[in-house]
Amino acid sequence: MKIGITGATGQLGQLVVQKLKEKKTGAKLIALVRNPEQAASLKIEARTFDYDQPDALPQALEGIDHLVFISGSEIGKREAQHYHVIEAAKQAHVKKIAYTSLLHADTSSMILAPEHLATEKMLQDSGIPHTILRNGWYTENYTVGLKSAIEQGAIIGSAGDGKISSATREDYAEALAETIINDDHIGKTYELAGDQTYTMQDLAAEVSKQTGKNIEFVNLPEEQYAEKLQQVGLPEGMAKAFASLDYSASKNDLYNQDQMLSKLIKRPTTQLHQAVKQALIEIGYNL
Ligand SMILES: NC(=O)c1ccc[n+]([C@@H]2O[C@H](COP(=O)([O-])OP(=O)(O)OC[C@H]3O[C@@H](n4cnc5c(N)ncnc54)[C@H](OP(=O)(O)O)[C@@H]3O)[C@@H](O)[C@H]2O)c1
């Protein structure tokens, strides 16, 4: 049995490889990556796999039974890229795919939703047995900015008082590992999110509590937030996309209470206070 993992050099993919190793199923793991040299630390076979190189993909999938298909990271290019991957999987007779979609992809106002929904449809049309993991936000999307938030005394965004049920990459990686090795999940679409729901005000309060500093949440209209992001160096397109996504969070697009993720991983998802603590340790904050 061979399990291929796309995006295995990415942050989620590396954790999926680690979780699959821990499961000790005896399956051979193969990293399907743009740059095999970057996959050396994974210590598994690595094959070149670029979603933009459709002609090379079927051969790279030769012998792969099950495919962990991590969505690409270039917004706007992904429908075509994912089509290439699914067509190649058909040609290579891949027997099962687990795909990382977006929470509430069918109803979400997020600009990411159409590409994910199109990919889900392609998977359905492909005839390949599959599981769709509609992942909510990574808690790390917020904790990655804590250093500057502490310096400024503020977390800035456009999420208003939107309810957010995020989980860590590690939580989602465990779910991916579980769904690719267990056939019970074939044909299922899971809405995956954290057990705990919080607002950006709650996040600011948690950071204040743990650091002993007063950190406010400052809510800005989407356009003003995009301008702020540009001022700190983000390219215009990316700044507008991030602000738009954050504004979607104000409409509760990141809220879910299915608790399916914790059911899949058979433990509670990582709590906000744990993720904040971990992030503060990583930035060397003296707790
Ligand atoms: N749920 C969330 O909060 C959230 C947030 C951000 C992104 N996402 C989605 O979840 C995915 C995984 O997240 P992550 O944190 O692991 O992101 P990441 O660290 O940016 O990793 C993305 C991975 O996709 C690979 N990739 C991108 N374009 C590719 C292409 N054309 N061909 C082959 N591989 C390609 C990258 O390859 P390289 O290693 O060669 O760069 C990388 O391994 C993202 O790609 C995105 O679709 C979700």
The ligand as an SDF file (V2000), in Angstrom:
LIG
                    3D

 48 52  0  0  0  0  0  0  0  0999 V2000
   -7.5510   26.4650    6.8530 N   0  0  0  0  0  0  0  0  0  0  0  0
   -6.7620   27.5300    6.8040 C   0  0  0  0  0  0  0  0  0  0  0  0
   -6.7340   28.3760    7.7220 O   0  0  0  0  0  0  0  0  0  0  0  0
   -5.8630   27.6990    5.6470 C   0  0  0  0  0  0  0  0  0  0  0  0
   -4.9910   28.7780    5.6360 C   0  0  0  0  0  0  0  0  0  0  0  0
   -4.1150   28.8840    4.5740 C   0  0  0  0  0  0  0  0  0  0  0  0
   -4.1550   27.9490    3.5510 C   0  0  0  0  0  0  0  0  0  0  0  0
   -5.0360   26.9250    3.5970 N   0  0  0  0  0  0  0  0  0  0  0  0
   -5.0990   25.8930    2.5390 C   0  0  0  0  0  0  0  0  0  0  0  0
   -4.5330   24.7000    3.0920 O   0  0  0  0  0  0  0  0  0  0  0  0
   -3.3700   24.3340    2.3310 C   0  0  0  0  0  0  0  0  0  0  0  0
   -2.2980   23.8150    3.2640 C   0  0  0  0  0  0  0  0  0  0  0  0
   -2.0260   24.8040    4.2340 O   0  0  0  0  0  0  0  0  0  0  0  0
   -0.5370   25.0560    4.7390 P   0  0  0  0  0  0  0  0  0  0  0  0
   -0.6520   25.8600    5.9530 O   0  0  0  0  0  0  0  0  0  0  0  0
    0.2240   23.7930    4.7210 O   0  0  0  0  0  0  0  0  0  0  0  0
    0.0070   25.9890    3.5590 O   0  0  0  0  0  0  0  0  0  0  0  0
    1.5280   26.1030    3.0560 P   0  0  0  0  0  0  0  0  0  0  0  0
    2.4530   25.9170    4.1850 O   0  0  0  0  0  0  0  0  0  0  0  0
    1.5780   27.3480    2.2600 O   0  0  0  0  0  0  0  0  0  0  0  0
    1.6860   24.8570    2.1030 O   0  0  0  0  0  0  0  0  0  0  0  0
    1.0670   24.7990    0.8550 C   0  0  0  0  0  0  0  0  0  0  0  0
    1.6290   23.6000    0.1510 C   0  0  0  0  0  0  0  0  0  0  0  0
    1.0420   23.5270   -1.1520 O   0  0  0  0  0  0  0  0  0  0  0  0
    2.1020   23.2990   -2.0670 C   0  0  0  0  0  0  0  0  0  0  0  0
    1.7850   23.8540   -3.3710 N   0  0  0  0  0  0  0  0  0  0  0  0
    1.4090   25.1130   -3.6540 C   0  0  0  0  0  0  0  0  0  0  0  0
    1.2730   25.2620   -4.9850 N   0  0  0  0  0  0  0  0  0  0  0  0
    1.6100   24.0600   -5.5390 C   0  0  0  0  0  0  0  0  0  0  0  0
    1.7180   23.5860   -6.8650 C   0  0  0  0  0  0  0  0  0  0  0  0
    1.4740   24.3830   -7.9190 N   0  0  0  0  0  0  0  0  0  0  0  0
    2.0730   22.3000   -7.0690 N   0  0  0  0  0  0  0  0  0  0  0  0
    2.3480   21.4980   -6.0290 C   0  0  0  0  0  0  0  0  0  0  0  0
    2.2870   21.8910   -4.7410 N   0  0  0  0  0  0  0  0  0  0  0  0
    1.9300   23.1550   -4.5100 C   0  0  0  0  0  0  0  0  0  0  0  0
    3.2850   24.0330   -1.4910 C   0  0  0  0  0  0  0  0  0  0  0  0
    4.4720   23.5360   -2.0770 O   0  0  0  0  0  0  0  0  0  0  0  0
    5.9250   24.1050   -1.6860 P   0  0  0  0  0  0  0  0  0  0  0  0
    6.2660   23.4120   -0.3770 O   0  0  0  0  0  0  0  0  0  0  0  0
    6.7700   23.6950   -2.8110 O   0  0  0  0  0  0  0  0  0  0  0  0
    5.7820   25.5870   -1.5240 O   0  0  0  0  0  0  0  0  0  0  0  0
    3.1530   23.6780   -0.0290 C   0  0  0  0  0  0  0  0  0  0  0  0
    3.7200   22.4360    0.2410 O   0  0  0  0  0  0  0  0  0  0  0  0
   -2.9760   25.5980    1.5730 C   0  0  0  0  0  0  0  0  0  0  0  0
   -2.2770   25.2750    0.3940 O   0  0  0  0  0  0  0  0  0  0  0  0
   -4.3230   26.2230    1.3030 C   0  0  0  0  0  0  0  0  0  0  0  0
   -4.9880   25.6060    0.2220 O   0  0  0  0  0  0  0  0  0  0  0  0
   -5.8650   26.7800    4.6290 C   0  0  0  0  0  0  0  0  0  0  0  0
  1  2  1  0
  2  3  2  0
  2  4  1  0
  4  5  1  0
  4 48  2  0
  5  6  2  0
  6  7  1  0
  7  8  2  0
  8  9  1  0
  8 48  1  0
  9 10  1  0
  9 46  1  0
 10 11  1  0
 11 12  1  0
 11 44  1  0
 12 13  1  0
 13 14  1  0
 14 15  2  0
 14 16  1  0
 14 17  1  0
 17 18  1  0
 18 19  2  0
 18 20  1  0
 18 21  1  0
 21 22  1  0
 22 23  1  0
 23 24  1  0
 23 42  1  0
 24 25  1  0
 25 26  1  0
 25 36  1  0
 26 27  1  0
 26 35  1  0
 27 28  2  0
 28 29  1  0
 29 30  1  0
 29 35  2  0
 30 31  1  0
 30 32  2  0
 32 33  1  0
 33 34  2  0
 34 35  1  0
 36 37  1  0
 36 42  1  0
 37 38  1  0
 38 39  2  0
 38 40  1  0
 38 41  1  0
 42 43  1  0
 44 45  1  0
 44 46  1  0
 46 47  1  0
M  CHG  2   8   1  16  -1
M  END
$$$$
